[in-house]
């Protein structure tokens, strides 16, 4: 498998740190800026690795999702051709990266995104795309190694 860049998602930047930052935001514009900012920390995946087999269907923009299992925990990488989507991917990776299959399946994705107050500001297709990425991660828990 291709070597992917390291990132802070799931370790330094967690679901909890994102929830705290979003709770402190002073409105939608601050939240939007934060999503864009956190997306900039998502290291791009090299173009040779961006194969159609890694595209997530159901996303408005192109989204590539990669995973591997190491020591019973999922390691995730993702990239997109859209800035806002990269930020949303970072938020998803913060919640799921480094988790066991059991933790992934127990995670309250609806509660998480409701606490962030994001999905009601996104287009329905963008929201569906976020859930398509999560569904793909959950699907990958059936193939843990």
Secondary structure, 3 states (H helix, E strand, C coil): CCCCCCCCECCCECHHHHHHHHHHCCCHHHHHHHHHHHHCCCCCCCHHHCCHHHECCCCCCCEEEEEEEECCEEEEEEEECCHHHHHHHHHHHHHHCCCCHHHHHHCCHHHHHHHHCCHHHCCHHHHHHHHHHHHHHHHHHHHCC
